[in-house]
Amino acid sequence: MNGQTYVTVFTDRYGVGPEGQINDFITRRGDRLLLADQIDLNAMVARYGAPLEIAYCPQIALQIERMRGWAEVARERSGYAGDFIYAYATKANFAEEVVRTAIGAGAHYETSAAADVAIAHHLWQQGVLSPDRFIFCNGSKDSAYIAAIIALRHAGFARVVPVIDDLDELEALAAQCREPLLLGVRERHAPKDVDADHPGGERFGLTPEEIMHVVERLRHTPHRLVMYHAMVGSQIEDPSAWNERLAHSAEAYARLRQQAPSLQLFNFGGGMPTSAYSLDFRFDYVGFLERLMNTLASVCAAYDVPHPALIGEFGRYTVASHNVFIMEVGRVKRGQGGAPDWVLLNGSLMVSLPDSLIVPGQEFIILPLDGWDRPAHPVRLAGRLTCDSDDFFPRPGSPPLILPEPYPGQKIAFFGVGAYQQMIAGRGGAHHCLTPEMRRIIIERDEDALVVREVAPQSLGQIMSLLGYACETLELPSHQPEHTPVERRALREPVRPPRPVRRRTVLRNTSSPRYGADHREMGTRSRSRGYAGMRA
């Protein structure tokens, strides 16, 4: 690095100065790193210590509002007559506060398993999920999944749409469901057309011949085929190639629409990329949607069929950027033979960030909270709480990770961790090397206030109990670090404990870019104090 400071190297690499906006959800102000320009991560760590997870749910609503706004611009430019329907793919993050926030921001619901349908059923009964929303049921469906769909329909939810993935599913639904069903079909790609980065996707869906069988089978039943599902891949950053693939699906939709007049929805599936994983990210969302709408409009005109409502299923895009993990450097071991230093963190990367181990080429945005004026160094991060040689990042063949010269006590923030990481690693379980889950701070908006919850990290006794040991009270000696006092500032917006009964809320923007107030911490002990982790 020729003695350059980290801030100089960072500025040269990304064209971002040491002060101001870094990307669409990370800001640096006065040597402090902020999430969504609201959450002062330095202050959060000073108050709660590290490792620490921070979930800022208003970011989810912002992501949804942005995409719906871009879709509206694309509709106006293209003259597209169909509606735009935003569906949240809940498998990206099933956490209650996440799903509720997405629904509150107007998202429809996409399921992948029987338990997911049960959650949707519960949210509908609680009044959180409105009956005017769609519930799209994707994936291969075993008997439990089919039973959950039928139970939801028999209970009175009319807009559940099972997407047929196998002809046996159709027969089971037709035989067991007493109420008329809205149904979808998912196209199955030929092996030569499957995304090379996601070869497992070839197993889903129906061939053209099987889709026509569905049409014929439904002709004399009360059930209606309403949706055509086209799915290309995941985190697709080449809009031209994506649109070219979807153009073939648009033609297939139009031909099918001539045979099935009830067809009215075109689902282009998931794959929408997110800025959560790389500071180099660039994607023209409006341009992609405008081109897709123009393609659909042109194809529909050629086949003399109406424009369908356009559905997108957004998983990573919806939730990846709302979460951040912060870990602390426990020890630094010098690299050998000119190799980068080993930076040992008070956590486990393979437990907290499983995608770093199992998804080839997976990136995360990793930034230091402090030390930006120190010399820049290539480093290798490793989990100190495991004794596993695979617990490190970046992976072999990946670009080097540049951070300030490491030192014990240094705080490192991992962004883009809100999608899939905890769903794959599991929440509340016994993890590799008995690594406990980190303390969790959940921040939500409720009308004109913020609701803040603190969930304590797992105890050793809880973990041992999960493994069958009768040691619920077993604990290790702990050392509580002395946290730096956090400056208390004047309150701009109240933060209050959550109401005992969940209800549907409307998220509203606020004119104040900073927050701070008293809150009640839940999940451990209750107490009120100034909440200075947000800029006040």
Buried (B, 14 or more C-beta within 10 A) or exposed (E): EEEBBBBBBBBEEEEBEBEEBBBBBBBBEEBBBBBBBBBBBBBBBBBBBBBBBBBBBBBBBBBBBEBBEBBEEBBEBBEBBBBBBBBBBBBBBBBEBBBBBBBBBBBBBBBBBBEBBBBBBEBBEEEBBEEEBBBBBBBEBEEEBBBBBBBBBEEEBEBBBBBBBBBEBBEBBBEBBEBEBBBBBBBBBEEEEBBEEBEEBBEBBBEEEBBBBBBEBBEEEEBBBBBBBBBBBBBBEEBEEBBEBBBBBBBBBBBBBEEBEBBBBBBBBBBBBBBBBBBEBEBEBBBBBBBBBBBBBBBBEEBEBEBBBBBBBBBBBBBBBBBBBBBBBBBBEEBEEEEBBBBBBBBBBBBBBBBBBEBEEBBBBBBBBBBBEBBBBBBBBBBBBBEBEEBBBBEEEEEEBBBBBBEEEBBBBBBBBBBBBBBEBEEEEBBBBBBBBBBBBBBBBBEEBBBBBBBBBBBBBBBBBBEEEEBEEBEEEEEEEEEEEBEEBEBBBEBBBBEEEBEEBEBEEBEEEBBBBBBBBBBEEEEEEBBBBBBB
